[in-house]
Amino acid sequence: MAKDIKVTEVVVVDGKPLVRGTVGEVPFEAATKQWGSKMLMNVAAEGLDRGTRIAIGHAAKRAVKAAQMVLPEAVLKRPRKAKAEEAAPEAPVGAAVEGGVELEGGLSLESLDAALAAA
């Protein structure tokens, strides 16, 4: 049934493209609809299955482009969250610090040497 999609007109209503046509004997209208960050064609017709409505939507988008019109941009109602900055990595255990090498617990080799010499 989806093979006999015929677009009869493409008009602009309220600044948005509206596509009218037929699928066999069934008339349809396809208007733009925002779905998240995408702009889709919402098909209004009686008794059509999902696959046929999807095929009509694709044909309607092609007809809008052929008429040299542009689909409205999908503007997000709530902007996406900004990605969190990665925290600076902490110095790994055994990293060189001023006055020696830092060990677990905040000790350094110099403080261990001084403690052993005093003992």
KANOR-V690715 format. One record per residue. N is the residue number from 1. RES is the residue in one letter. PHI is phi in whole degrees, -180 to 180 (NA if undefined). D_LAST is the distance of its C-alpha to the last C-alpha in Angstrom with 2 decimals. Layout:
<<N	RES	PHI	D_LAST> <N	RES	PHI	D_LAST>>
This chain:
<<1	M	NA	93.76> <2	A	-74	91.16> <3	K	-74	93.03> <4	D	-104	95.86> <5	I	-83	93.92> <6	K	-123	96.11> <7	V	-91	94.89> <8	T	-97	97.86> <9	E	-156	96.34> <10	V	-127	93.21> <11	V	-126	93.41> <12	V	-109	91.08> <13	V	-123	90.93> <14	D	57	88.82> <15	G	80	87.08> <16	K	-121	86.03> <17	P	-71	87.78> <18	L	-129	89.85> <19	V	-110	91.17> <20	R	-118	94.28> <21	G	-177	95.74> <22	T	-136	96.79> <23	V	-122	95.52> <24	G	65	98.70> <25	E	-104	100.68> <26	V	-94	97.71> <27	P	-78	97.08> <28	F	-142	93.54> <29	E	-130	91.72> <30	A	-126	88.21> <31	A	-123	86.25> <32	T	-72	82.71> <33	K	-146	79.93> <34	Q	-86	76.27> <35	W	-128	73.86> <36	G	68	70.28> <37	S	-99	69.86> <38	K	-113	73.06> <39	M	-111	76.69> <40	L	-111	78.94> <41	M	-106	82.67> <42	N	-90	83.65> <43	V	-97	86.86> <44	A	-110	89.39> <45	A	-161	91.96> <46	E	-92	93.36> <47	G	74	92.83> <48	L	-103	90.52> <49	D	-80	87.61> <50	R	-63	84.10> <51	G	-61	84.47> <52	T	-67	87.69> <53	R	-64	86.16> <54	I	-66	83.26> <55	A	-63	85.78> <56	I	-64	87.77> <57	G	-60	84.65> <58	H	-65	84.00> <59	A	-65	87.66> <60	A	-66	87.60> <61	K	-63	84.59> <62	R	-62	86.43> <63	A	-66	89.55> <64	V	-65	87.64> <65	K	-68	86.20> <66	A	-66	89.66> <67	A	-81	91.11> <68	Q	59	88.58> <69	M	-105	86.91> <70	V	-118	83.21> <71	L	-67	81.50> <72	P	-61	79.73> <73	E	-73	75.99> <74	A	-79	73.89> <75	V	-97	72.06> <76	L	-71	69.18> <77	K	-70	69.63> <78	R	-127	65.91> <79	P	-58	63.92> <80	R	-65	61.16> <81	K	-71	57.61> <82	A	-72	55.61> <83	K	-69	52.87> <84	A	-69	49.42> <85	E	-67	47.31> <86	E	-72	44.46> <87	A	-69	41.12> <88	A	-64	38.84> <89	P	-66	36.44> <90	E	-73	32.84> <91	A	-66	30.25> <92	P	-69	29.31> <93	V	-63	25.83> <94	G	91	24.24> <95	A	-79	26.42> <96	A	-73	25.55> <97	V	-128	24.76> <98	E	-63	24.27> <99	G	89	20.92> <100	G	140	20.19> <101	V	-107	21.10> <102	E	-83	21.19> <103	L	-110	20.15> <104	E	-59	21.35> <105	G	83	20.47> <106	G	82	20.43> <107	L	-83	16.98> <108	S	-122	16.99> <109	L	-63	15.39> <110	E	-65	14.31> <111	S	-67	12.42> <112	L	-68	10.68> <113	D	-63	9.98> <114	A	-64	8.70> <115	A	-68	6.35> <116	L	-71	5.17> <117	A	-68	5.48> <118	A	-76	3.78> <119	A	-80	0.00>>
